[in-house]
Amino acid sequence: MAQIKRVKKGYLVRISYRDHAGNYLSKRKTFTRKRDAEEFANSFEVSKFSGELEKKPSIEFSKYFYSWYETYRKPNLAYITTRRYELVHTEIENYFAHARIADITRKDYQKFINQYGENHAKDSVKKLHNLIKACVGNAVFEKDVETDFTYNVIITYDKNRSLKIDYLSLAEIKQLTAYVQNHLNPRYTSQYMIMTAIFTGARLGEIMALTWKDINFTFNTISINKSWNYVEGGGFKPTKTESSNRTIRVNKQFLDSLKELKVNNRETVFENVAHDIPTSNGVNKVLRSDLKALGITRKGFHFHSLRHSHVAFLLSQNIDLYIISKRLGHSDIGTTSRIYAYLIDEYKARSDEKISGSLDKLFNSPQTENEAKSSIHF
């Protein structure tokens, strides 16, 4: 509230109020003329009524994002994921500079997305937007901003950069499998890792972390229950998500090949005679060499592409998408549908062609007398 009191030097205005944290604050100011004191007091009442006094002091957007990331996200993130947040922070810092989060409008943010999307693929823009959206959502909840300026913005991107992840055809998978099996040598374990990716669809870190205890040779299963922290120099770490912990059924012939590695007498399956597990660069180098020897050209094909090839193989065998989702360690079938949408669409198109051809037979193949007699009537 505001009070005006006559003093020797004029008129004293005493203002008292509580800030956003509930702290009691007061201000004093002396005016020579009573009219000036009244105007000041009235302006305070207007500010109080409009909520101006209760607003939190705003900080720079880039600093707010980093503080939110360190407080609410970083403690539970793997190192490789923290890099994504820090890259987003750099993008915010470079574009918005010292702009305060409370001053940013939806139009400002749309311009930021437009600029970022000029030279980035759709997936990259969506990932950046989703992280920022989560941060701004927190700011709205904490009343650090009045409205969510990320709401309903249009995701713009460079269509030329939105490349489809390549995968091997059924014939190429068979070629690669045969080639790898003919070049297995227990002293060098990269080929065994490639074979494991083909037969399981597991991630690189999950394959690196496999121990002999994880393999059940009686029931032909492999248990995925940890990952290998190859980004930070090695060592076991939890799997990507809780749902990534799973048991994968495989075939006996594949496990018989893996059993050859027991001669190395190591705890982890793919640790070689030099006491090392092949690095990401090392195993990708071997994979590229295998494909080159087979005359298979795939731009940007790498170890993780074998996971996509495994999915392509399962789809070609008419395996249910729910089963595939569980095998990959996804939390729900929606994740699988989203990541492998391009594959699902391709196989759907092929199935549609088969269905169309089958329906044509209903018109083009006249029913014989024997078929008519054996028909089932409902």
C-alpha positions as CSV (number, residue, x, y, z in Angstrom):
1,M,0.0,0.0,0.0
2,A,1.0,3.7,-0.4
3,Q,0.9,6.3,2.3
4,I,1.5,10.1,2.0
5,K,2.7,12.1,5.0
6,R,3.4,15.8,5.4
7,V,7.1,16.4,6.5
8,K,9.3,19.4,6.9
9,K,10.7,19.1,3.4
10,G,7.4,18.4,1.7
11,Y,5.5,15.1,1.3
12,L,6.8,11.7,2.1
13,V,5.5,8.7,0.2
14,R,5.9,5.4,1.9
15,I,5.3,2.3,-0.2
16,S,5.0,-1.3,1.2
17,Y,4.4,-4.5,-0.7
18,R,5.4,-8.2,-0.9
19,D,7.5,-9.6,-3.8
20,H,6.9,-12.8,-5.7
21,A,8.7,-14.8,-2.9
22,G,6.5,-13.3,-0.2
23,N,9.2,-11.1,1.2
24,Y,8.0,-7.8,2.7
25,L,9.6,-4.8,1.0
26,S,9.2,-1.0,1.4
27,K,10.3,2.2,-0.4
28,R,10.3,5.9,0.5
29,K,10.5,9.0,-1.6
30,T,10.0,12.7,-0.7
31,F,8.3,15.3,-3.0
32,T,8.1,19.0,-2.7
33,R,4.6,19.2,-4.1
34,K,1.7,17.2,-2.9
35,R,0.4,16.6,-6.4
36,D,3.7,14.9,-7.4
37,A,3.5,12.7,-4.3
38,E,-0.1,11.6,-5.2
39,E,0.8,10.8,-8.8
40,F,3.7,8.6,-7.6
41,A,1.5,6.8,-5.1
42,N,-1.2,6.3,-7.7
43,S,1.3,4.9,-10.2
44,F,2.4,2.4,-7.5
45,E,-1.2,1.2,-7.0
46,V,-1.6,0.8,-10.7
47,S,1.6,-1.3,-10.9
48,K,0.5,-3.4,-8.0
49,F,-2.9,-4.0,-9.5
50,S,-1.4,-5.0,-12.9
51,G,1.0,-7.4,-11.2
52,E,4.2,-5.5,-12.3
53,L,5.6,-5.5,-8.8
54,E,5.1,-9.3,-8.3
55,K,7.0,-10.2,-11.5
56,K,10.2,-12.2,-11.0
57,P,13.4,-10.6,-12.3
58,S,14.1,-12.1,-15.7
59,I,17.4,-13.6,-16.8
60,E,18.9,-14.2,-20.2
61,F,17.3,-17.0,-22.1
62,S,20.6,-18.9,-22.7
63,K,21.4,-18.8,-19.0
64,Y,17.9,-19.9,-18.0
65,F,18.1,-22.9,-20.4
66,Y,21.5,-23.9,-19.0
67,S,20.4,-23.6,-15.4
68,W,17.3,-25.7,-16.2
69,Y,19.4,-28.3,-17.9
70,E,21.8,-28.6,-15.1
71,T,19.1,-28.8,-12.4
72,Y,16.4,-31.0,-14.0
73,R,18.1,-32.9,-16.8
74,K,21.8,-33.4,-16.5
75,P,21.9,-35.6,-13.3
76,N,20.1,-38.5,-15.1
77,L,21.6,-38.1,-18.6
78,A,24.3,-40.2,-20.3
79,Y,27.4,-38.2,-21.5
80,I,26.4,-38.5,-25.2
81,T,23.0,-37.0,-24.4
82,T,24.4,-34.1,-22.4
83,R,26.3,-33.0,-25.5
84,R,22.9,-32.5,-27.3
85,Y,21.7,-30.2,-24.6
86,E,24.9,-28.2,-24.6
87,L,24.8,-27.8,-28.4
88,V,21.2,-26.5,-28.1
89,H,22.4,-24.1,-25.4
90,T,25.1,-22.8,-27.8
91,E,22.5,-22.3,-30.5
92,I,20.3,-20.3,-28.1
93,E,23.3,-18.2,-27.0
94,N,24.4,-17.4,-30.5
95,Y,21.0,-16.4,-31.7
96,F,19.4,-14.7,-28.8
97,A,22.6,-13.3,-27.2
98,H,21.6,-11.4,-24.0
99,A,17.8,-11.4,-24.7
100,R,15.8,-12.1,-21.5
101,I,13.5,-15.1,-21.5
102,A,10.6,-13.0,-20.4
103,D,11.0,-10.7,-23.4
104,I,11.0,-13.4,-26.1
105,T,7.9,-13.6,-28.2
106,R,6.4,-16.4,-30.3
107,K,7.4,-14.5,-33.4
108,D,11.0,-14.2,-32.2
109,Y,11.2,-18.0,-31.6
110,Q,9.6,-18.8,-35.0
111,K,12.4,-16.7,-36.6
112,F,15.0,-18.7,-34.6
113,I,13.5,-22.0,-35.8
114,N,13.3,-20.7,-39.4
115,Q,17.0,-19.8,-39.3
116,Y,18.1,-23.0,-37.7
117,G,16.0,-25.0,-40.1
118,E,17.7,-23.5,-43.2
119,N,20.6,-25.9,-42.9
120,H,19.4,-28.7,-40.7
121,A,17.3,-31.9,-41.3
122,K,13.8,-32.2,-39.9
123,D,14.8,-34.6,-37.1
124,S,17.5,-32.2,-35.9
125,V,15.1,-29.3,-35.8
126,K,12.5,-31.3,-33.9
127,K,15.0,-32.5,-31.3
128,L,16.2,-28.9,-30.7
129,H,12.6,-27.6,-30.5
130,N,11.5,-30.4,-28.1
131,L,14.3,-29.6,-25.6
132,I,13.6,-25.9,-25.7
133,K,9.8,-26.5,-25.4
134,A,10.4,-28.5,-22.3
135,C,12.5,-25.7,-20.8
136,V,10.0,-23.0,-21.6
137,G,7.2,-25.2,-20.2
138,N,9.1,-25.2,-16.9
139,A,9.4,-21.5,-17.1
140,V,5.7,-21.1,-17.5
141,F,5.1,-23.5,-14.6
142,E,7.5,-21.5,-12.4
143,K,5.8,-18.2,-13.6
144,D,9.1,-17.0,-15.0
145,V,7.3,-16.2,-18.3
146,E,3.7,-15.5,-18.9
147,T,3.1,-17.5,-22.0
148,D,4.7,-20.5,-23.8
149,F,6.3,-18.8,-26.8
150,T,7.1,-22.2,-28.3
151,Y,3.5,-23.1,-28.7
152,N,2.3,-24.2,-32.1
153,V,5.3,-22.9,-34.0
154,I,5.9,-24.3,-37.5
155,I,8.9,-26.7,-37.8
156,T,10.9,-25.6,-40.9
157,Y,13.8,-27.6,-42.2
158,D,16.1,-28.3,-45.2
159,K,14.4,-31.1,-47.1
160,N,17.7,-31.9,-48.9
161,R,19.2,-32.9,-45.6
162,S,16.4,-35.2,-44.5
163,L,18.1,-38.4,-45.6
164,K,16.5,-41.8,-45.1
165,I,18.6,-44.2,-43.1
166,D,19.8,-46.9,-45.5
167,Y,19.5,-50.6,-44.8
168,L,20.4,-53.8,-46.5
169,S,18.0,-55.8,-48.7
170,L,17.3,-59.4,-47.8
171,A,19.7,-60.7,-50.4
172,E,22.4,-58.3,-49.2
173,I,21.9,-59.4,-45.5
174,K,22.4,-63.0,-46.6
175,Q,25.6,-61.9,-48.6
176,L,27.0,-60.1,-45.6
177,T,26.2,-62.9,-43.2
178,A,27.9,-65.5,-45.4
179,Y,31.0,-63.2,-45.8
180,V,31.3,-62.5,-42.1
181,Q,31.0,-66.2,-41.2
182,N,33.7,-67.0,-43.7
183,H,36.1,-64.4,-42.1
184,L,35.6,-65.2,-38.4
185,N,38.8,-65.3,-36.4
186,P,38.7,-65.4,-32.6
187,R,41.8,-63.2,-32.4
188,Y,39.9,-60.3,-34.0
189,T,36.3,-59.9,-32.7
190,S,34.9,-57.1,-34.9
191,Q,33.4,-59.6,-37.4
192,Y,31.6,-61.4,-34.5
193,M,30.2,-58.1,-33.3
194,I,28.9,-57.4,-36.9
195,M,27.3,-60.9,-36.9
196,T,25.7,-60.2,-33.5
197,A,24.1,-57.0,-34.8
198,I,22.7,-58.8,-37.8
199,F,21.1,-61.5,-35.7
200,T,19.9,-59.4,-32.7
201,G,19.4,-55.8,-33.9
202,A,21.1,-54.7,-30.6
203,R,22.8,-51.4,-30.2
204,L,26.6,-51.1,-30.4
205,G,27.0,-50.4,-26.6
206,E,24.8,-53.3,-25.7
207,I,26.8,-55.7,-27.8
208,M,30.1,-54.4,-26.4
209,A,28.9,-55.0,-22.9
210,L,27.9,-58.6,-23.3
211,T,29.5,-61.1,-20.9
212,W,29.3,-64.9,-21.1
213,K,26.8,-64.9,-18.2
214,D,24.4,-63.0,-20.5
215,I,24.3,-65.9,-23.0
216,N,22.1,-69.0,-22.4
217,F,23.3,-71.7,-24.7
218,T,20.6,-74.1,-23.5
219,F,17.6,-71.9,-24.4
220,N,19.4,-69.9,-27.2
221,T,18.9,-66.5,-25.6
222,I,20.9,-63.3,-25.0
223,S,20.1,-61.0,-22.1
224,I,20.6,-57.3,-22.6
225,N,21.0,-55.8,-19.1
226,K,23.8,-53.2,-19.4
227,S,25.7,-51.1,-22.0
228,W,29.4,-50.2,-22.6
229,N,30.4,-46.6,-22.1
230,Y,32.6,-46.4,-25.2
231,V,32.2,-42.7,-25.5
232,E,34.0,-42.0,-22.2
233,G,36.7,-44.7,-22.6
234,G,34.8,-47.8,-21.5
235,G,33.2,-49.5,-18.5
236,F,29.8,-50.8,-17.9
237,K,26.8,-48.4,-17.5
238,P,23.0,-48.9,-17.4
239,T,21.1,-49.5,-20.7
240,K,19.6,-46.5,-22.6
241,T,16.2,-46.9,-20.9
242,E,14.6,-49.3,-18.5
243,S,12.7,-51.0,-21.4
244,S,16.1,-51.7,-23.0
245,N,16.6,-54.5,-20.5
246,R,15.4,-57.5,-22.4
247,T,16.0,-61.1,-23.4
248,I,16.5,-61.8,-27.1
249,R,15.9,-65.2,-28.7
250,V,18.4,-66.3,-31.3
251,N,19.4,-69.5,-33.2
252,K,21.8,-72.2,-32.2
253,Q,24.1,-71.8,-35.3
254,F,24.7,-68.2,-34.4
255,L,25.6,-69.0,-30.8
256,D,27.8,-71.8,-31.8
257,S,29.8,-69.3,-33.8
258,L,30.0,-66.9,-30.8
259,K,31.2,-69.9,-28.6
260,E,34.5,-69.8,-30.6
261,L,35.4,-66.7,-28.7
262,K,35.7,-68.6,-25.4
263,V,39.3,-69.4,-26.4
264,N,40.2,-65.8,-25.6
265,N,39.3,-66.6,-21.9
266,R,37.8,-63.1,-21.2
267,E,34.8,-62.0,-19.1
268,T,33.3,-59.9,-21.9
269,V,32.4,-61.8,-25.1
270,F,34.1,-59.5,-27.6
271,E,37.3,-58.7,-25.7
272,N,40.2,-59.7,-28.0
273,V,43.6,-61.2,-27.3
274,A,44.9,-57.6,-26.8
275,H,42.5,-57.2,-23.9
276,D,40.5,-54.7,-25.9
277,I,36.9,-54.5,-27.1
278,P,37.0,-53.1,-30.7
279,T,36.1,-49.4,-30.8
280,S,33.2,-47.8,-32.7
281,N,35.7,-46.6,-35.3
282,G,37.4,-50.0,-35.5
283,V,34.2,-52.1,-36.0
284,N,32.9,-49.6,-38.5
285,K,36.1,-49.8,-40.5
286,V,35.7,-53.6,-40.7
287,L,32.1,-53.2,-41.7
288,R,32.9,-50.8,-44.5
289,S,35.7,-53.2,-45.7
290,D,33.2,-56.1,-45.7
291,L,30.6,-54.2,-47.8
292,K,33.3,-53.0,-50.2
293,A,34.5,-56.6,-50.8
294,L,30.9,-57.6,-51.6
295,G,30.4,-54.7,-53.9
296,I,27.6,-53.2,-51.8
297,T,27.5,-49.4,-51.9
298,R,25.6,-47.6,-49.2
299,K,26.3,-43.9,-48.5
300,G,26.7,-43.3,-44.8
301,F,26.0,-46.9,-43.9
302,H,27.4,-47.6,-40.4
303,F,27.1,-50.1,-37.5
304,H,23.8,-48.8,-36.3
305,S,22.4,-49.3,-39.8
306,L,22.6,-53.0,-39.1
307,R,19.9,-52.4,-36.5
308,H,17.7,-51.0,-39.2
309,S,18.6,-53.9,-41.5
310,H,17.6,-56.3,-38.8
311,V,14.2,-54.6,-38.6
312,A,13.9,-54.7,-42.4
313,F,14.6,-58.5,-42.3
314,L,12.0,-59.1,-39.5
315,L,9.3,-57.1,-41.5
316,S,10.1,-59.1,-44.6
317,Q,9.3,-62.2,-42.5
318,N,6.0,-60.7,-41.5
319,I,7.0,-60.5,-37.8
320,D,4.4,-58.5,-35.8
321,L,5.5,-54.9,-35.1
322,Y,4.8,-55.3,-31.3
323,I,7.3,-58.3,-31.2
324,I,9.9,-56.2,-33.1
325,S,9.4,-53.3,-30.6
326,K,10.1,-55.6,-27.7
327,R,13.1,-57.2,-29.4
328,L,14.6,-53.7,-30.0
329,G,14.0,-52.7,-26.4
330,H,11.6,-49.8,-27.1
331,S,9.3,-48.5,-24.4
332,D,6.3,-48.8,-26.6
333,I,5.3,-49.7,-30.1
334,G,4.8,-46.0,-30.9
335,T,8.6,-45.5,-30.7
336,T,9.2,-48.3,-33.2
337,S,6.5,-46.9,-35.5
338,R,8.0,-43.5,-35.4
339,I,11.7,-44.4,-35.9
340,Y,11.1,-47.1,-38.6
341,A,8.1,-45.4,-40.3
342,Y,9.9,-45.3,-43.6
343,L,10.5,-49.0,-43.5
344,I,7.0,-49.9,-42.4
345,D,5.6,-47.7,-45.3
346,E,7.8,-49.5,-47.8
347,Y,6.7,-53.0,-46.7
348,K,3.1,-51.8,-46.5
349,A,3.3,-50.7,-50.1
350,R,4.7,-54.1,-51.1
351,S,2.0,-55.9,-49.2
352,D,-0.6,-53.7,-50.8
353,E,0.7,-54.8,-54.2
354,K,0.4,-58.4,-53.2
355,I,-3.1,-57.9,-51.9
356,S,-4.1,-56.1,-55.1
357,G,-2.7,-59.0,-57.1
358,S,-4.6,-61.5,-55.0
359,L,-7.8,-59.6,-55.4
360,D,-7.4,-59.6,-59.2
361,K,-7.3,-63.4,-59.1
362,L,-10.9,-63.4,-57.8
363,F,-11.9,-61.9,-61.2
364,N,-9.4,-63.5,-63.5
365,S,-9.5,-67.1,-62.2
366,P,-12.9,-68.8,-62.9
367,Q,-14.0,-71.2,-60.1
368,T,-13.8,-74.8,-61.0
369,E,-16.5,-77.3,-60.2
370,N,-14.4,-79.0,-57.5
371,E,-13.6,-75.6,-55.9
372,A,-17.3,-74.8,-55.9
373,K,-18.1,-78.0,-54.1
374,S,-15.4,-77.5,-51.5
375,S,-16.3,-73.9,-50.8
376,I,-17.3,-73.1,-47.2
377,H,-20.5,-71.2,-46.8
378,F,-21.1,-68.9,-43.8
